[in-house]
């Protein structure tokens, strides 16, 4: 085998060995707090890890300077609120 063919064969062999270790484009599951994959049709809520400083995610309006923002996702001020399901 001449040198270029040996180099090509070596490259192909190394690539074939490492190909299954390359990052994949397949989708990863989104998990709930218990580590189970989310299921369509069920209600899930976004809550803070720390309790006592606001509730879950809900819709509201905000203000930046003199500009009032349209509806956006905000944290509920009520600690007992679970917010809206996503």
TORKOLKOL-776873 format. One record per residue (C-alpha): residue in one letter; residue number from 1; x, y, z. Coordinates in nm, 2 decimals, always signed. Each point is the difference from the previous one (the first is absolute). Last residue first. Layout:
REM TORKOLKOL-776873
 residuo num      u      v      w
       A NUM      X      Y      Z
...
//
This chain:
REM TORKOLKOL-776873
 residuo num      u      v      w
       X  86  -4.76  +2.52  +3.00
       X  85  -0.24  +0.01  +0.29
       X  84  -0.07  +0.35  +0.15
       X  83  +0.12  +0.11  +0.33
       X  82  +0.04  -0.23  +0.31
       X  81  -0.11  +0.29  +0.23
       X  80  +0.07  -0.04  +0.37
       X  79  +0.31  +0.22  -0.01
       X  78  -0.21  +0.29  -0.14
       X  77  +0.20  +0.24  -0.21
       X  76  -0.04  -0.21  -0.31
       X  75  +0.32  -0.02  -0.21
       X  74  -0.03  +0.15  -0.35
       X  73  -0.05  -0.12  -0.36
       X  72  -0.09  +0.29  -0.22
       X  71  -0.30  +0.20  -0.11
       X  70  +0.09  +0.33  -0.16
       X  69  +0.27  +0.21  +0.15
       X  68  -0.07  +0.35  +0.14
       X  67  +0.27  +0.25  -0.10
       X  66  +0.09  +0.29  +0.23
       X  65  +0.31  -0.19  +0.15
       X  64  -0.06  -0.37  -0.07
       X  63  -0.34  -0.10  +0.12
       X  62  -0.15  -0.34  +0.02
       X  61  -0.33  -0.17  -0.08
       X  60  -0.13  -0.33  +0.13
       X  59  -0.02  -0.37  -0.09
       X  58  +0.08  -0.27  +0.25
       X  57  +0.30  -0.19  +0.13
       X  56  -0.02  -0.14  +0.35
       X  55  +0.01  +0.16  +0.34
       X  54  +0.20  +0.26  +0.18
       X  53  +0.27  +0.00  +0.27
       X  52  -0.12  -0.25  +0.26
       X  51  +0.12  -0.32  -0.17
       X  50  +0.34  -0.05  -0.15
       X  49  +0.00  -0.23  -0.30
       X  48  -0.22  +0.24  -0.19
       X  47  -0.30  -0.14  -0.19
       X  46  -0.07  -0.06  -0.37
       X  45  -0.32  -0.20  -0.03
       X  44  -0.09  -0.31  -0.21
       X  43  -0.35  -0.10  -0.11
       X  42  -0.03  -0.32  -0.19
       X  41  -0.10  -0.04  -0.37
       X  40  +0.34  -0.09  -0.12
       X  39  +0.22  -0.20  +0.24
       X  38  +0.32  +0.13  +0.15
       X  37  +0.28  -0.25  +0.05
       X  36  +0.04  -0.12  +0.36
       X  35  +0.29  +0.13  +0.21
       X  34  -0.21  +0.07  +0.31
       X  33  +0.01  +0.38  -0.06
       X  32  -0.12  -0.05  -0.36
       X  31  +0.22  -0.09  -0.29
       X  30  +0.04  +0.14  -0.35
       X  29  +0.10  -0.28  -0.23
       X  28  +0.31  +0.05  -0.22
       X  27  -0.04  +0.04  -0.37
       X  26  +0.23  -0.17  -0.24
       X  25  +0.28  +0.22  -0.15
       X  24  +0.27  -0.21  +0.15
       X  23  +0.34  +0.11  +0.13
       X  22  +0.29  -0.22  -0.13
       X  21  +0.07  -0.32  +0.19
       X  20  -0.15  -0.23  -0.26
       X  19  +0.23  +0.14  -0.27
       X  18  +0.32  -0.06  +0.21
       X  17  +0.08  -0.35  -0.12
       X  16  -0.11  +0.07  -0.36
       X  15  +0.21  +0.32  +0.00
       X  14  +0.31  -0.19  +0.12
       X  13  -0.04  -0.27  -0.27
       X  12  -0.07  +0.26  -0.27
       X  11  +0.31  +0.20  +0.10
       X  10  +0.22  -0.31  +0.01
       X   9  -0.13  -0.10  -0.35
       X   8  +0.07  +0.34  -0.14
       X   7  +0.35  +0.01  +0.15
       X   6  +0.08  -0.35  -0.13
       X   5  -0.13  +0.10  -0.34
       X   4  +0.21  +0.32  +0.00
       X   3  +0.32  -0.20  +0.11
       X   2  -0.01  -0.28  -0.25
       X   1  -0.14  -0.34  +0.09
//
